Amino acid sequence: MIYFDHAASSYPKPKAVGEAMIEAVNEYAANPGRGGHQLAERAGRVIQEARNELAAFFNAPNGKHVWFYQNATMALNQAISGFPFKEGDHIVTTAFEHNSVLRPLHQAAKLRGISVTYIQPDEDGIISIDEMREAAGERTKAIIVSHASNVTGAIVPLKEVKQIAEEVGAILIVDASQTAGTLSINMERDGIDLLAFAGHKSLLGPQGTGVLISKHDYQLVPLMHGGTGSYSESSTQPSEWPDRYEAGTLNTPGIAGLLAALKDVKKRGIDEVYQHEQNLLALFLKGLRKLETAEVFGPAHLHQRLAVCSFRLKEVESHELAFILDEHYGMAVRAGLHCAPMTHHTLETVDTGLVRVSFGPYNTEEEVKQLVEALIEIEQAF
């Protein structure tokens, strides 16, 4: 199988990831923070090391500001649904958001009386900073952006968004699920208040891992209440971090795997990974120009996008094309609406969906050439 679905989840993982997870299960499968014996303490040390490494990697204040969740969706729900919005508050976001942002915002608008402005992209898929600035005002309490679209790969310039947030006194919430591990992210430099991301995409960690990093205390209301291993006599969730936002047993094997993955990413180097994936994207886009019926979406300039490319062929339904690539060529791609329905409404592809190809650090130029050849054969067949 040739894997081109890294925007959904990275594969394969570094060898050290599986080894770390097996070690956690076989050698210290105790409950971190729930006992003073050696195994529980060892599990707790691994969890704390992961917090500290992630805090340093994204330039957060310290490990207590790093909270673990099952996935980025849960992290974003904690950031959005847990934020103390009041009736009449306003949020600025984009039409390129994933359902992990859209659905919590819909609930907040419905139940809490807030208003939301969705900034539409231009014909190249670029979000207008000027329009975002015009939309933000004195009632704007938060600006929420996906650092990069999971459909078009279009990158939102955080430096400019940061300035807008500072001008109106809003917090900046960033969904970095597509960029964490591929683009440099510095919470202080980029003005990010709440940073959410998945551990299983460009960070190369296992599924079942998500993270929310909070730069300061924004008085988030915990979405989950339960056991923390601390202050057990209290009937309410502890106020101390990270316990306040991490009820229940943590996924120690997953977090151990994420820690190993993060070390691999740091050793490999973000800039090197980014350039490798960009080279593959350039090669693929060049190949797509050989097809007569291919319609490609996303920014024309590579520096404005990640190695994510969505397209469709005029004569082949998107899901059928993905099925053919899988069954006849052994190639994994993603077809459909990619959990980003507003994006497809904007692109006018909601009825057809698109085929998405996304590259990772282990893909090769030869694999990309094989994909282009397969698409040419399919187009000719239809």
Buried (B, 14 or more C-beta within 10 A) or exposed (E): EBBBBBBBBBBEBBEBBBEBBEBBEEEBEBBBBBBEEEBBBBBBEBBBBBBBBBBBBBBBBEBBBBBBBBBBBBBBBBBBBBBEBEEEBBBBBBBBBBBBBBBBBEEBBEEBEBBBBBBEBEEBBBBBBEBBBEBBEEBBBBBBBBBBBBBBBBBBBBEBBBEBBEEBEBBBBBBBBBBBBBBEBEBEEBBBBBBBBBBBBBBBBBBBBBBBBBBEEBEBEBBEEEBBBEEEEEEEBBEEBBBBBBBEEBBBBBBBBBBBBBBBBEEBEBEEBBEBBBBBBEBBBEBBEEBEEBBBBBBEEBEBBBBBBBBBBEEBBBEBBBEBBBEEBEBBBBBBBBBBBBBBBBBEBBEBBBBBBBBBBBBEEEBBEBBBEBBBEBBEEB
